[in-house]
Amino acid sequence: MNNIRGKEKRILKMLFTKGGTGTKNTRLSIPISWCYHMKITEKDRNVIVIYDYDTKEIIIRKE
């Protein structure tokens, strides 16, 4: 875990799954402390996910 000027960096692993029909999917678990900080709860869990094709970065924002 590294802190970079107000940012926290973690190395996480993507989980690859295969459904019953053969379709593939991915999942990523983020630290619960980040969810608490972003005020993401079990009842209010909608987020906006942005993928930047130029920088190859994924951005997650609270809706």
N, C-alpha and C positions, 0 to 999 in steps of 0.2 A: 504494500500500500504506500503510495507516494502522494504528498500534498504539493500542488503546484499553484502558487498564487491564488488561493481561494478555491482551488479545484482539487478533487480527490481522484486519484487514478487507481484502478484495480485491474488486474489481469483476470479475465473470466473466460470460461469455456462455453461455447455454443453446444447445445444438446440437439442432436439430429434424431428425429423419430420417423418411423414408417407406419402409415396407417394400414388398416385392413385391406384397403383397395390398392395398396402399393404406392400411394402418394407420400411424398416426403415433406416434412415440416421441420422447423427449427424453433428452439426456445432459448431464452436467455434469462437467467435469474439475476436480479440486481439486489444489492444489499437492502435489507428492510429499513436500515437507518436512512438511506436515501429516500425511500418512500415516505417515511415519517417526516423528513425535512421538506419534501415536496407536497405534503398533506394529501398523499394518495392513501386511501383507506379501502377496506373491503366494500363499503357502501358507495364510495365516490372514487372509482378506479379508472375512469376514462382518461386516456393520455393521447397526445398527438405525437406521432413518430415521423420524423423527416429523415430521408436518406439523401445526402449530398453526393451526387455522382462524380463531381469534380474532385472533392477532397476525400471521398470514400469514408465519410463520417456519418454516424447515426445520432440524431438528436432526439431526445425524449422530453416533451414538455407537458405540464399539467394542463388539461383542457379547461 
